[in-house]
Amino acid sequence: MVTYACLAAALLAYLSWLLVRGPGQQSTLIDGWGVAAFEILASCLCLWRGLAGGRRRLMPLVLGGATLSWAVGDTILTVESLGGSPATPSLADVFYVGFYPLAYVGLALFVRREARGFIPATWLDGAIAGLGAAALAAAFAFKAVLASLGGDAAEVAINLAYPIGDVVLFALVVGGSAVMLGRFRPSWALVGLACAFNAVGDTFNLVNSSAGPSALGSFFDGIAWPTAILLISFSMWLDSGRAEPAAMPRAPDFILPSLGALASLVILCVGTQWQVGRVAVSLSAATLVTVGLRLALSVRQLRALTSERQRQALTDELTGLGNRRLLFRVLDAYFEDASAAPGGPRIAFLFVDLDRFKEVNDSFGHSAGDKLLRQLGPRLADTLRKSDVLVRLGGDELGVVLRDTDTSYASAVADRILAKLQEPFLIDHVSVRIGASIGIAFAPDDAQDSHSLLRTADLAMYRAKTGGSACFEVYHEETDEPANRLRLVDELRSAVEQGDLLLHYQPQVDVKTGDVVAVEALLRWSHPRLGMVPPLEFLPLAEEAGLMQPLTEWVLDHALQQCAAWRGDRPDLAVSVNVSATNLMDAGFADTVRALIARHRLAPSALILEITETTIIRDFARCKRVIALLRDIGVAVSIDDFGAGFTSLAYLASLAVNELKLDRTLISGLNDAPSGRDMAVVRGTIDLGHALGLRVVAEGIEDDASLAALARLGCDVGQGYFISRPVPAEDLSAWPGLSAATADAALRAS
């Protein structure tokens, strides 16, 4: 580097010399021998870099040979100048022109090294940029060059060689820069700058030859070539081999090719109005032809890339089988066609879950499991038709789509798959055995969309697993409890919204007189497909589905409406309605009750709300607040099923309730031969209720003995099948007869 510093200092000194001397005042010692020696030394340094460069020796040797050829030309020109003006052409021109082919080779080697592995499109980008640059240079330079040419053919040829060589050099630099965008190299930048200095020197040399020397022309004519040679030599010492892509935005990649194409278009457009050289027009046309090739290649690459990306998007990376995306594409296409053309072919989906695969992973490692999975595709391919689709769903799960099939073929395929999977797998010289469980579902029989088909096949697969290893099951709707549950919830929601429910009423009578004092409204659902659905089945569904609030509101509305109709004849009759925990958690429930009572113009005492022990203990504090709000309205509150749970007596004492309703399990012991213990429990419970100021209601009375016992024990109100089953409102019109029957039973018992 010290040598280059000295050369740079010498170049600066020469630059100062050029600034102070006159345009035509050349010194043979300085401008001739001094410059030649400078150029030879710089060229030798470049060659030395090549000789010491190991694997990277070729490029500095070629470029060093190019600069040395120019330096030899300057030396010969200096010798010829000693005898007067040198002839044109001369021996020096041979070495000057020899610079260009060597420089071309050096630049090509540089670009080839940096662009190794580049796709053809990158090279075409370079060609577009280079040809466009050449066309631009030819359009501006050649006309002036041709105008200044004179002399015989040899002289014209030599004078043309320099601008042509510079244009090609310029094109190579621009094209190479386009190819190497994203791989910035200082050495390439110095070589490009050197080529620019070379072109400047040739241009001013031509100007000086045709128009006579000038101060500016003499300055650039003198400084350009030694500077170019020094830059080329120094660039080889800066070069450190192939560069990695720079961390920079990729947007600039298209700039140079775009500028080249734009320049060619401008030249051709201008050429229609003004005279442009044939060389420039030809180069512009060649540029646009290359642009066409580049576009054609881009379209081809885009199609290939799109196809490959689609393949990758639809392929499982590990096994090479289709993936879930491919599966849903196939199934979605089927269901779209099926909806457009009903009555089409059936398809079957086989959900295959490998058995003992986890044991393989745990015993031999995940790599062994991966190897096993890779063997599945080739092994199972023989069991399927070409139209069938085998995919990996993930983990140890596979899926098979059978087009245009029936149950017998799907079952046969499942048997073949099970047989193939039971054959041993050879993993790292170890024989491994696995099995599988397969669920089969059909479309459109079992599902109307892709996700439902997978779900039904998955359910069938789990049923197969419960039956043991290496078996398959076909999906049957009646065994699909989750689906039936979801369907029932949906139907219940529709029934609530459309009012397709009904209420039955069970009387509550005074056990002493037999008079009906209240009726309990009991919800019933007459299902069009399942018949009468018991409340114990659909009320939990309503709770889970968030339907309890609208359902309770519907029951309250219809029960109060019926009570208002009955109270015309029986003004003291009350109606009892069960409420859930969801209702008591709702701070607005009391307002809803108040509004419904007002709608039907009833006294608040006409309504009794029944709550269970389990409802209270879920959130005692919140339930207590809502019960207090209901009591403030004037609504009676009853604790239902008392004695069936574990309600704390402290809770009972702190709640603002009006009624205690004994569970039927307490009453069942009061039949024909009640024990003393049974009687004591019921008596104690009744006495507790009375001590707390509560009315006591007994439910589950099924015979006259139980009714008589409750009357003797002081129970206030009775309810049960012996008195009346729950019946529709229109069947509960015989109030006098009902009252007489219960009164007679009570009197006989007493």
Order of alpha helices (4+ residues) and beta strands (2+ residues): alpha-alpha-alpha-alpha-alpha-alpha-alpha-alpha-alpha-alpha-alpha-beta-alpha-alpha-beta-beta-alpha-beta-beta-beta-alpha-beta-alpha-beta-beta-beta-alpha-alpha-beta-alpha-alpha-beta-alpha-alpha-beta-alpha-beta-alpha-alpha-beta-alpha-beta-alpha
